Amino acid sequence: MEKETRYSELNEYELKQEIAQLREKARKAEQLGMVNEFAVLERKAIMAQAYLLNPKEFKPGEIYGIEGDPGVYFKIDYLNGVFAWGYRLGGTGKEEALPISMLNQKK
């Protein structure tokens, strides 16, 4: 059985390789109509991308757009690792966590 490696343990080159492999697998899954597999692989790629970013560039109290969800904005309450915790503006007000790779430029 293959040992699962944490993204936090990989260097930049290894993360980029992993993202490329995940995107290729996701593309193939999409072509084969495997919607669930495609969604899982896309989410893994987003998570791996988060480890390429510097969490210090994301500030609590700031508002960011959400990648893949145009017109929806996210206000960060606090950061925990590569996750931004907060809530969607105009949403239910429930706290949620998003990988920082899903956040766009400050709005």
C-alpha positions as CSV (number, residue, x, y, z in Angstrom):
1,M,0.0,0.0,0.0
2,E,1.3,3.4,-1.0
3,K,2.1,5.9,1.8
4,E,-0.1,9.0,1.6
5,T,2.0,12.1,1.5
6,R,0.7,15.3,2.9
7,Y,0.8,18.4,0.7
8,S,2.4,20.3,3.5
9,E,5.4,18.0,3.2
10,L,6.0,18.6,-0.5
11,N,8.2,21.2,-2.0
12,E,7.1,23.6,-4.7
13,Y,8.2,21.4,-7.6
14,E,6.5,18.3,-6.1
15,L,3.3,20.3,-5.6
16,K,3.3,21.5,-9.2
17,Q,3.8,17.9,-10.4
18,E,1.0,16.7,-8.2
19,I,-1.4,19.5,-9.4
20,A,-0.5,18.6,-13.1
21,Q,-1.2,14.9,-12.5
22,L,-4.5,15.6,-10.7
23,R,-5.7,17.9,-13.5
24,E,-4.8,15.3,-16.1
25,K,-6.7,12.6,-14.2
26,A,-9.7,15.1,-13.7
27,R,-9.7,15.8,-17.4
28,K,-9.8,12.1,-18.2
29,A,-12.6,11.5,-15.6
30,E,-14.6,14.3,-17.2
31,Q,-14.2,12.8,-20.6
32,L,-15.4,9.5,-19.3
33,G,-18.4,11.1,-17.7
34,M,-17.2,10.2,-14.2
35,V,-18.7,13.4,-12.5
36,N,-17.9,12.4,-8.9
37,E,-14.4,11.4,-9.7
38,F,-13.8,14.6,-11.6
39,A,-15.1,16.7,-8.6
40,V,-12.9,14.9,-6.1
41,L,-9.8,15.4,-8.3
42,E,-10.5,19.0,-8.9
43,R,-10.9,19.6,-5.2
44,K,-7.6,17.9,-4.5
45,A,-5.9,20.1,-7.1
46,I,-7.3,23.2,-5.4
47,M,-6.1,22.0,-2.0
48,A,-2.6,21.4,-3.4
49,Q,-2.6,24.9,-5.0
50,A,-3.3,26.4,-1.6
51,Y,0.1,25.1,-0.4
52,L,1.8,27.1,-3.1
53,L,0.4,30.4,-1.7
54,N,1.5,32.4,1.3
55,P,-1.3,32.6,3.9
56,K,0.1,35.9,5.1
57,E,-1.1,37.6,1.9
58,F,-4.7,37.0,3.0
59,K,-5.9,39.3,5.7
60,P,-8.7,38.8,8.2
61,G,-11.5,41.3,7.8
62,E,-10.8,41.6,4.0
63,I,-13.3,40.6,1.3
64,Y,-12.3,38.3,-1.6
65,G,-14.0,36.9,-4.6
66,I,-14.5,33.1,-4.8
67,E,-12.9,31.3,-7.7
68,G,-15.6,29.6,-9.9
69,D,-18.4,31.5,-8.2
70,P,-18.7,34.9,-9.9
71,G,-20.4,37.6,-8.0
72,V,-20.1,35.9,-4.6
73,Y,-17.7,37.3,-2.0
74,F,-16.1,35.9,1.1
75,K,-15.1,37.8,4.2
76,I,-12.2,36.2,6.2
77,D,-12.6,36.1,10.0
78,Y,-9.4,34.2,10.6
79,L,-6.8,31.9,9.0
80,N,-5.8,28.4,10.1
81,G,-3.0,27.0,7.9
82,V,-4.1,27.3,4.3
83,F,-7.8,27.6,5.2
84,A,-9.6,30.9,5.4
85,W,-12.5,30.8,7.9
86,G,-15.3,33.2,7.4
87,Y,-18.6,33.6,5.6
88,R,-20.1,34.4,2.2
89,L,-21.5,37.9,1.9
90,G,-25.3,37.8,1.4
91,G,-25.3,34.1,2.3
92,T,-26.7,32.4,5.3
93,G,-24.1,33.8,7.6
94,K,-22.8,30.3,8.5
95,E,-19.1,30.1,9.1
96,E,-17.2,28.0,6.6
97,A,-13.6,27.3,5.6
98,L,-12.2,27.7,2.1
99,P,-8.7,26.9,0.8
100,I,-7.0,30.2,0.2
101,S,-6.4,29.0,-3.4
102,M,-10.2,29.6,-4.0
103,L,-10.0,33.2,-3.1
104,N,-9.4,35.9,-5.7
105,Q,-8.0,39.4,-5.5
106,K,-9.3,41.7,-2.8
107,K,-12.6,43.4,-3.7
